[in-house]
């Protein structure tokens, strides 16, 4: 049906004027994805075909990479020393963490090969320790944002705590509490801590700005637990559907496996279309095969109706 919808769209666009925007993106698996947004006139009405939600979920990790690049001049320069030594010493090292673990060996290796670089690394050791600890925290967050089970609810549950902890890390570091920075705790100076606290503050500001759409995302309580009898303001259609849902004892037992499986259970979207339209956007798994192979997102968002007669021939 998705293919049929696409065919109908293309046939109409061949004989009408339209506006189009193209955006090339990349999935976490490095698979290229070309997204298109089209607006046109049909039956004296402005119609629009778009695929917005994939971008909202996919770019979470990309934004994280942009935040990670936000370094002060001093930290950036220290990182360059690591990169230079990294290439010259051992190409298979798992970058910062592995490099810091081998720091003494690298210094020894460079003693008769590159004295200037060796001295710069020694001077920057505290900076390298700080970035090693920070990027370890960042990488842990990155891993939680990957996989087929991720959805917008889980994304917010990962991003929001990380943003709050950045402010906490700054406060703890200023108090000489290095619980989250074990490598830094070995050696530091007061000037170092001032630099790192300022970086953490800038880091927090940049992070919250780039993730403000995720952080401001409102997740209705009934999506997570429709049977909790939460009294909230909602459109009349949704309120009526929620009443029917919460009083259906046969459906209630399906909730035992959690909200994600519950909203994807086959009979529920058929019986409660309004509720499921909201819940599915928040809870549906973001699997690349759904986007690039099955094209179910196009069917979900498209306002075009497939030609059923043509399909059943």
N, C-alpha and C positions, 0 to 999 in steps of 0.2 A: 504493500500500500504506500510505503514511503516513496518507492520508485515511481509509482503512479502519480502521486502528488507532485513530485519533482517534474515529471513530464508535463503535467497540466500547467505548472508554473512557467516552465520554459516556453511552452507553446504560446502562452499569453504574453510573455515578455517580448517574443519575436515580433509582435504586431502592436506594441504600445511603448510609450516613453516611460522611463523609470529612473530612479536614483539608486546607486549601488555603492556600497563600501566594502572593501576587502581587507581582511586582517589575517596575516599568516602567524600561526602560533605553533607551539611545540608541546606535545604531551610529555609527562614525566618519563616516558619510555623513549624519548627522543624521536618520536614519530611526528612528522610534519602534518599540520592540520590547517586547511584554508577555510576560513569562515566568511560567509557573505551575509550582508544585510541589504534587503531590497525593499523599496517603497514604490508603489505604483497605484494607478487608478483602475478600478474594476467595478462595473455596475454603478457608476457615479459615486463611488466611495473610495476613500484612500485606504489601500490595503498595505500591510507590512508583513514581511516574512523575515524572521531573524532567529539567531541561535545565541541568546545572551548568557545562559547559565554556565555553559562550559568554560567560558572565559573567567567567570567569577571564581570558580573552583580551581581551575588550572593555574592561574597566575599567582596563587598564594605562595608557592615555593619560589617563583621567579621574583616576587617582591622581597622575599626573605634574602635572596642573593644580593639584591640591590642595597638592602639595609646593611648587610655584612661588609659591603665595600666602603661604608661611611667611616673612614679612619682619619684621625688627625695626621698632620704632616709627620710628626715624630713616629707614630705607630706605623704609618704607611712605609716610612723609610726602613724601620726595623724589619718589617715584613719582606721588603725587597732584599735585605741581606740574607734572610732565610731562603728565599727563592733562589738566589744566586748560589748559595752553598748547597741547596737541595739538588740543583741540576748537576753541580760538579761533584757531589759526594756519592749519592745513591739514588738512582731514578725510581726505584721501587718503593721508596719510603711513603708511608701514609701521611704525608705532609706534616702539619704542625705538631700533632700529638706524637707521632713517630719521631719527628725531628728533635723535639724537646727531650724525649727519652734518650736520644743518642747524642745529646748536646756535647757532652764531654768528649765523646769519640770523634765528633766532627771537629772540635777545637784541636784535638790532637792531630787529626788528619791534615788540617790546614796549616799546621805549624811551619812546615818547610815548603808549602805550596802557594799560599796566599796570606801573607802576614797581615796585610791591610784588612782583608775581609775577616780574618780571625779576630782582630782587635775590635772591629765594629760589632761582631756578634757578641763578644764578651761584654761590651758596653751596653748592648741591647738585650741582654739576657732576661732582665725583669719584664721588659715589654713583650718578649716572646712568651714568657711564662703566662702573662696576663692574657694574651691573645689565644694561647693554647687552651686555657680554661674557658674563655668566653666562647670560642668556636666549638668547643665540646658541648656546651649548653645549646648552642645554635643547631648543631648537628643532631642532637637528641630530639629537638623539636622537629627538624626536617624529616626524620624517620617516622615520626608520628603522623605526618601529613601525607605519607605515601601509602600505596596499597589500594586494593579494590574496595575495602570496607569504608573508606573515608566518605563523609557527606558534610553538608554545611553545618549541621549541629555539632558533629565531632570536630570539625575544623575550628569552630569558635571555642570549643572546650580545650583546644590546644593553644590557640593564639592568645586568648584572653589571659590565662594564667601566666604565659611567658611575658606579656607586656607588663603585668603587675609585678612580676619578679624582677624585671630590669630595674625598676625603681627601688625595690628592696635590696638588690645587689649593690646599688650605689650607696645606700644608707649603711649597709653592713660593712662595705669596704672602707668607708670614711671612719667607721668605728674600729677598724683593724680586725674585723671579723671576716675570716677568709674561708668560711664553710663551703662556699661554692667555687672558690679559687684556690685549690690545694697547692698547685705549682707556684702560684704567686706568694703563698704564705712562707715559702722557704727564704726568699730574699726580696726586700723592698725598701724604699726610702719614702719620706714624707712627700717629696716632690713627685715621686712616681704615683703615689696615691691620689694626689691632686689631679694629675693628668688622666688617670684611669676613671676617677669619679666624674670628671668633665666629659669624658668620652661616653660613659654609661648614660649620662643625662642626655647628651645629644643623640645617642643610640635609641633611647626610649622615645624621644620626640619624633625621630624619623620613623621608627617602627609603628607608633600609634597613628601617624599620618598616613602611612602607606596601607595600613590594615583597618582604617576607620570604618569601611563598609562591613567588614567582618565583625568588628568590635561593637558596632551599633545594630547589628542584626538582631531583630526581635524574634524570639522563638516562643510561640504560644505554649502555655503549660499543657494544653490538651493534646498537642502533638506528641509530647513525651509520655503523657499518661492521660488518655481520654476518659478514663474511668475514675478520676480523682475528684469529680464533682466540683471542679473549679468554676466559680462564678466570674465570668469575664465578659466584657462587651464585645460583641461580634455581630456581623450581619445576620438578619433574621433567617435566611436560608441555611447558613452554617449552624446557627443555634438550634434549628429544628432537626437538622441532620445529627447534631451531637446528642440531642435528647434521644433520638431513635437508636443511635449507636450505643449509648451508655445503658440503655434498658434492654439491649439484646443479649440475653444470657448465652446464646450459642456462639455469638461473636466474641464475647468476653474472654472465653477460654483461650482464644488465639493469641492473647496478649502476653502469655507466659514467656515467650521467647524474646520479648523486648519490642520497642516501638518500631524499629526499622523493618523487621520481618512482618510485624503486624500490618503496617500500612501497605506493604507490597503483597499481602495475601490476596489471592485472586478475587474472591467475592466482594471484598470491601470497596475497591474502586468502582465497582458496578452499582453498589447500593448507596454509597455516600460520595458522590462525584465532587461536590464542593469541598468537603473536608480533605479529600484525597488530593485534589489539585494543589492545595496549600502544603499538605504534609509531604507529598512526593518530591516537590522541589527542594525541601529541606532535608529529607531523609534518604532519598534514593542513592544507591551506590554509584560512585563516579568511576565506571569501568571504561577504559578506552575502546573496548570492542563495541560497546553500546553506541559510541559516537561515530566510529569510523567504519563499522561493518553493518550493524543492524539498522542504524539510522532511526532508532526509536525516538530520539530527542526531536527530530524533525516532525514526526507524526504527532508528538505530544504538543508541540508549539504551533504547528501549522494550522491556519484557519481555512485552508483549502480542503474540500471534501474529495476523497478518492472516487474514481469512476468504478463503482462496484460492478456494474454490468460488464464492463470491459475486463475486470479482474476475474470474473467467474466463467468467462468464455473458455 
